[in-house]
Amino acid sequence: MPMNPDAAVSSLQRTSVAAFDVDKTLTTKDCVVPFLREVAGWRWYLGLLSRSVPLTIAVVRRDRDKVKNLVTQAALRGRSATHVEIVAQRFAERVFPAWLRSDTVDRLHWHKAQGHRVVLVSASYRLYLVHLAAQLGCTAVLATECEMTPDGLLTGSLLGENCRGVEKERRLRHYFATEGLTAVNLFAYGDSRGDDHMLAMADHPVRIDHLPVTVAPEMSMQ
C-alpha cells in the first residue's frame, strides 16, 4: 500500500523521495551479465559449465534468485575485492554513459532540482552502482551486495537477499527508518515484475516501458 494513506499529511509536509530501478529503467539494457563477463572473462563460462546442473534446475524452476547466486559465484568467487572494485569503476565510467536512458535520467535530474532525495533500488550489484550513483548525484544506493572475506576476497555469495520483489520494499522501508523519515512522499520508477512491490508502496508509481517519460511528472504536486 502507498506510504502515506493519511491524506491529512500533505506532500509539502513530507520528505519527497524518488526511488529508481536501474536495469531497463535508467538504462537501455541489463547490466548484470556484462559486468560479470567483464570481471571474469572467458573463465566465467568455465564456472558456469561446472555449475550447469544446478543452474539448469534453477532456470527450469524459474528461480531467479538461485540463478543470480550461481552466476555470481561463477564469476566472483575467490577474486580480489581490489581487482573487482577497479573493474566496477571502469565498467560504470565506460558503460553507463553509453547505456543510460535519457528520458528517465532527465526525470531523475528533475527530482534533484526539486530538492528530492534520489535513491537507486536495484537487483544490480552495488559494486558498480555506487559509481553510477556518484555520477548522477544520488542520495543512496539500495542494491544487491556481494560477500567478501576479512582478507579481501569475494566469496561469490550474495550478502543478504537479491534486491528484487519484496526485498526492494523492505530495503526502502529500512532506509526510511534509519534516516528518520516518518512521512514520505514516494515516487517510484520500475519496468518489471521485480519492481511491483516498490511501485505498490509508492504515492506516485511510474511503470517504465518503451514510451518516453516527460521531464516533470504529469500530475498534481499537492
N, C-alpha and C positions, 0 to 999 in steps of 0.2 A: 504494500500500500504506500501511497505518497508519504514523504517525510513529514508533512505538516497538515494533518487533517483538520486542525483547528483553524478555521478561516478567520478567527479574530486576530491572529497574528499575521499582519500584512507582510508582503515581501520586503518592504522598506525596513522592517524591524528585524529581519532575518539576515544571516550571512549567506550570500549567494555563492554557490559552488557549482562549477561546470566540470562534470566527470566525462572524460573521453576514453572510449575504447581506442585501440591503436590500429591493429591489422584490419585493413579494408574500411576503416573509418577515417583515420588520419592519413593512412597510406593507401596506395592503389593495389597493394598485394600483401600476402602473408610474409612475415619476416623470420619466422622460427627456423624453417628448413634452410634458407640461405645462410643464416648465421651459423648453424651447426656445421654446415658444409664448409664454411669459411674457416672455422676453428680447426676442424679435424681433417679436411681434405679427403683424399681417397680412403684414408683409414676409417672414416666414418662408415663407409659401405661394408668394410670387413666387420666392424662392430655390429652393424645391422644384420649381417649374414649369420653371425654367431648367436643372435637373438631371434632368428627367423621364426622358430616355433611359437614362443610366447607372443611375439609381435603379430603373427598371423591370427592367433586365437583372439587377441585383443581387437584386431581390426574386424574380424567376423562378428564379435560381440558388440562392436561399436563402442568400445570402452576407450573414449578419447583420453582420459586421464592416464590409463595404463600405457597407451601408445606414447603419450608425451613422456612418461617416465623412461620407457625403453629407448626411445630415440635420443633422449638426453644422455642417458648412460653411455650409449654407443659413441657419442661424440666427446663427452666431457670427462668421463671417469679417468682419474689419475693425472689430469692435466694441471699444469701450474696456474694458480689463480692470477699470477702476474702476467703470464702469457695471454690468458683468456681476456684479461682486462685490456691489454693492448689491442687485441683483435676487436673487442667490443667497441672501443672508442673509434677505431678505424672504420669499423662497419657503420657506426652511427654517422660519422662525418662524411663518408663516401656514399652510402646508400640512401639515407633518409632524405637529403635534399632532393635527390632524383625521384624518390618514390612518394613524396608527400602529396596529398590530395589538396589542391589549392583552396577549394571552397570551404572545406571543413577546417583547414588551418586558418583561413580568414575569420571563420566564426570563433575559433579559439582566441585569436587576437582581439576580436570584438569583446569577448568576455574579459580579457585582461584590461582593455581600455575602460571597461565599466567598473574596474576595481574588484572583480570577482576572483575567488580562488579557482585555479585551474588544476585539475588532478588527472593524471593518466591512470586508467584502471584497465589492466590488460593481462591476458594469458601469455603474452610475450615475456621474454626474460628481462628482469630488472638490470642485468648486466649491461645491456646496451640502451635500455630505455632511460636510464639516468642521464645519459649523454644527450639523447633526444630532448628530454625534459629541460636540460640546461640550454639547448639551442632555442627552444620555444618559450622559455621563461615560465615553466610550470611551477606550481607550488609544491607538489608532492607526486610520488610515483608509487602506486599500489600494483604490484606485478608478481609474476611467478619468480621465485627465488631459488638459487642453487646452493646446495650444501657444500661446505668445504671443511677440511680437517684443520686442526690447530697449526700444522706446519705449512699451510697454504696450498694444499692440493684439493681440487674438486673431486668429490666422491661420485659424481654423476647422478646422485639422487636429488630430488626436489626438497627444498626446505619448506615444510608446510604444504598446503594444498595448491594444486594448479589453479591459477586465478581466473576462473570462469564460472558461469552459472551462479549458484547461490553464494559461492565464495566471493564474488565481486560485491554483492550486497553486504556480506559480513565484513569485508575489508573496509568498505566505505563507512559503515556504522562504527567500526572500531576507530577509524580515523577521526570521525566527528567527536567521538567520546574523548579520545586522547587530546584533541585540540580544544576541548571545552565548548564545542559548537552545539548548543541545545536547541537552537531554532535555525533551521537551514532551508533555504530556497534552492532546491536542487534541479539543475539542468543535467540531462544525461544523454549521451550520444553513443549509439552502437548499431551494428549491422547484422548481428547473427543471434541465434537462439542462446548462445553463451552470454548474451547481454540482457536477456529477458528480465532477470531479477533486478538488475540495476535500473533498467528502464521502468519497471513496475513501481519501484520505490520513489521515482522522481516526480517532482511537481511539473516539470516540463520535459517529457521524454521525446527524443527525436530519433526515429528509425532511419538510418542512413542507407540509401540504395544508389542506383546508378544516376539518379537525378541530382543536380547540384542543389546545395542549400544556399540560402541567402546569407549575406554578411551578418545581418542582425535577425534575431528571431521574429517571425511573423506572428506576434502575439502581444497581448497587453502586458506591460511590466508592472501592473498594480500588485 
